[in-house]
Amino acid sequence: IALFLFLALILSYDISAQRFGYVDANYILTQMPDYKKAEDEVNALSKAWQEEISKMKSEIQSMYDELKAEEVLLTKEMVDERKKKIKAKEEALMEYQQKTFGYDGLLFLKRQELIQPVQDKIYEAIEDVSRQKKLNIMFDKSGDLVMLYTDPRYDYTDFVLEELGLKEPEALEE
């Protein structure tokens, strides 16, 4: 029983000795010029792809309108042939949309290519700050973790910005 109490005491001491802090990763991202540049590039690509999709939709709609206007003058075989062409265009459009905006599509891959290195920098800086400040746990208050109250003295966002060279070193308290 004494051994059990001793182990419980040691374990409770280790838990209470944990040091923790938190950062706002979204705020850090917004302060990084590399992130803004990557976001602008991704948005420009997305807009260009959206315009291409709109153009394809307009072309399909024109084909439908043309078929409807000429349908009375065409034979059944001609109508069927045009409907096949329209259907093929619609399938090509759906395939293009999936290829560009679907899961693992071009937009996802480009976003990952451009933004992942920026996120990696942030996580390395967070790790460095955590080691420097001898923290056991670092939370991200902008993530899925719900933080109902945060004591500003445990906010290490400024330290991470400083580590990234985005903020001048000040007399930041621990």
N, C-alpha and C positions, 0 to 999 in steps of 0.2 A: 504494500500500500504506500509506503514511504517513497519507493522508487517511482510509482505512478504519479504521486503528487509532485515529485521533483521534476519529472518529464513534463508534466502539465505546466509547471511554473516556467520552465525553460521555453517551452513552445509559446506560452502567452507573452513572454518577454520578447521573443523574436518577432511576433506579430506586431506588438506595440512599437517595436523599433523600426518598422518599415517606414521609409521616407518616400513620399510621393509628390507629384506635381501634375500640372496640366498645361496644355497649350491649345491654341485655337488654330488648327492647321489651315482652315479656310482663310482666315485673316492673313496668315503667313503667305499663302499662295497669292492673294491679291496684292501683296507687297512686292512680289518678285517680277521683275521685268521679263524674265525668260518665260514665265507662265503666261503673262499677258500677250506676249508675242506668239506663243504656241496656240493660245485660245483664238487669237485673231486669224491665224493661218487655218485652223480647223474650221472656224466659222465661215471663212471665205470659201473653203472647199465645199462645205455643206451647202452654202448658198448656190454655188455653181452646179452642184449635183441636183439640187431642188429645181433650178431653172431648166436643166436638161429633162428632168421628169415632167415638168409642166409643158415643155415643148412636145414631148412624146404624147402626153395626154391630149393636147390640142390637135395633134396630127390624127390621133385615133378618133376624136370627136368630129373632125373634118371628114374623115372617111365614112363615119356613120351618117353624117348629114348628107354627104354626096350620094351615098347608097339610097337613103330615104327619098331624095329628090328624083333619082333616076330609076328607082325600083320598078315603076309601072312600065318603063320602056325596055327593061332587061328580061332575058329569059331566066327560067328557074336556075339553070346551070350557072349563068353569069352571076346571079344573086348569091348562090351558094359559094362560088369562087371568091367573091368579094368578102363575104362573111368569114371565110377561112383566112383571108389576108388580115382582116381586122382582128380576128381571134389570135393570129400569130403575133400581131403587133402588141396586143394586150398581154399575151404571155411574156413577150420580150420585155415589156415595161415592168411587169411583176418581178421578173428575174433580175432586172437592173436595180429595182428598188431593194430587193433582198440583198443583192451583191453590195450595194453601197451603204444601205442603212440597217441591214439586218444584223443579227448576232454574228460577231466576227466579220462584219462587213468592212468595207474600205474606210468608212468614217471611224468605226471603233478601232481599227488597226492604226490609222493615222493619229488618232487621239492618243492611243497608247504609245506610239513611237515618239510623239512630240512632248507629251506631258509626263510620261513615266520618268524620264531623267530628272525633271524638276522635282517630282515627288521624292525620288531617291535622294536628292540633295537635302531635302527637308528632313527625311527620316534619318539620314546620317548626322545632320546637325542636332536633331532631337536626341539621338544616341550620345553624341559628344557632350551635350549639355547635361544629360542625365548622368553621365559618368563624372563630369566635372563637379556637379552638385551632389554627387553621391546619392542619387535617387534610386529607389528600387522599382518604382512604378511611375510611368508617365501616361496620363490620359489625354485624349483629344476631345475637347468639349464640343467640337463641331461635328463629331461623328454620331453614331447611333447610341452611344452611351448618354443616358439622360443624367445631367448634372443639375439638380434643383437648386443647389447653392454652391458657390465657389468662393473661397477665401482668396482675395487677390495676392496674398503673400505666397501662395502656391502656384501662381501663374508664371510660367517660364517662357511664355511666348516671346517676350522682348529678348531674352537670352538667346533663343533660337534665331531670331532676326539678326542679332549681333553676330552670332556664329556664322550666319550666311553672308555677313558683310552688308546687310541692308539697314543697319542702325548703328549709329555711333555709340561706342562704349560710354556708358554713363556710370554713375555711382549706383548701380543696381544692387539692391539688397538681396540677400539669399532668402 
